Amino acid sequence: MFKKILPLNLIISLRMFGLFIVLPVLSIYALNMPNSSHTMVGIIIGGYAITQMLFQVPFGTISDKIGRKKTIIVGLIIFAIGSLVAGLATDVYTLLLGRLLQGAGAIGSVITATISDVVHEEERGKAMAIMGGSIGMAFALSMVAGPTIAAHFGGVPTLFFFVTFLALLSIFILIKYVPNPPVIKHTYLESDKFKLFENKDLMKMNITNMLVKGFMTFAFMIIPIVLVKTYGWEKAELYKIYLPSMIVGILAMGPAAMIAEKKGKYKLILLLGVLFLAFSYLLIGMSHTSMLFSAGVIVFFIGFNMQEPILQSLASKYAKVHQRGRVLGIFNSFGYFGTFIGGFIGGMLLDFTTLSVISYGIIVLCMAWAVMIISMNNPAKTKIAYIHLDDTDHAKHQDLHQLNGCKEWYINDTEHVVVVKYDETQTNEDEIRKLLK
């Protein structure tokens, strides 16, 4: 499995690394441009997420028509052009255009769908977790790489040119190492339609993703501004806060993902992450020294890195297989929307009030968020049976709906099998096979 998803993981990681690498220094860079403001800086930081949200569904639709690889190439080309435009920008409006173009290459969901195509059903949760972990590592590394490269190799424009190179490198990796995924057709019960607002756990995951991304964007906006403008740090010194944040973030990420995935303690990890985020903004809101502010930043990245790697995997567990593409599309759209409003509303509020007031407001939101997570249900633990169609009586397939413990079933027409997900405490594979004979 790992060999199948490695090139795709590398591509999505390079793309996310390219988006993340500018975040630690972008706000202070944009704020020093002519006609800038905190509101404009917030839009520049989060603007890519709006175009990413708008173009995600069209890219998914196009990928179904012309194929995954061609669609990913188009998205990477748009991303490269946007990075080049941003690197050449001398004013906030051109910089914003570049950021919007970066987001328009919205291939995240297409890559997720491609990974789903090339791995078996029981491996998809693990594949999603690996992808989430890879993105988390890209995020952690970018926090140090961004300030370091910008400080020693020509500033923020150099970062955007470096990202352009990474996009072109990703195209090479895609063409050279990623095979065309198989076309998989699923047959399922047509009456089993997806209704967004009926699945309360999924809606809570959508809101969670929105809040995580929103608070992350706001954090990246305020960190360089406060440290440079308020506490007099040099921009070249920003690595001093991002490096320890990266280290503790990575240390928190591994155990958190393991406890969530292996032990099924998703709610516990999400809840702990929220509490860390709330405590971080308490420290930030109270801070009158750079040391206390820096402590708040480090605590923030502990909470963020606990949650980020498990979100996509957890959201996919609440969806049935034929719903997963749409579910993850909606889930990611909530995240992109959170990224945008975290920058836009955060920047706008900074123009009208103090960081302390905003921080205390975030703490109140975190408390409500924690209550929402407590009310969630952990996803059901299931096993999967693969039964060849020739070994079944097709007329008996519908009887699976009445089988106690059967959570979901569908027919994989390409592999010519019936796939049954079941609760092993209520039924077993032998009983399922006996029913279908």
Secondary structure, DSSP 8 states (H G I E B T S, - for coil): -HHHHHHHHHHHHHHHHHHHTTHHHHHHHHHTSTT--HHHHHHHHHHHHHHHHHHHHHHHHHHHHH-HHHHHHHHHHHHHHHHHHHHH--SHHHHHHHHHHHHHS--HHHHHHHHHHHS-HHHHHHHHHHHHHHHHHHHHHHHHHHHHHHHHTTSHHHHHHHHHHHHHHHHHHHHHH--------EE--TT----GGG-HHHHHHHHHHHHHHHHHHHHHHHHHHIIIIIT---GGGTHHHHHHHHHHHHHHHHHHHHHHHHH--HHHHHHHHHHHHHHHHHHHHH--SHHHHHHHHHHHHHHHHHHHHHHHHHHHHTS-GGGHHHHHHHHHHHHHHHHHHHHHHHHHHHHHS-HHHHHHHHHHHHHHHHHHHHT-------EEEEEEGGGS-GGGGGGGGGSTTEEEEEEETTTTEEEEEE-TTT--HHHHHHHH-
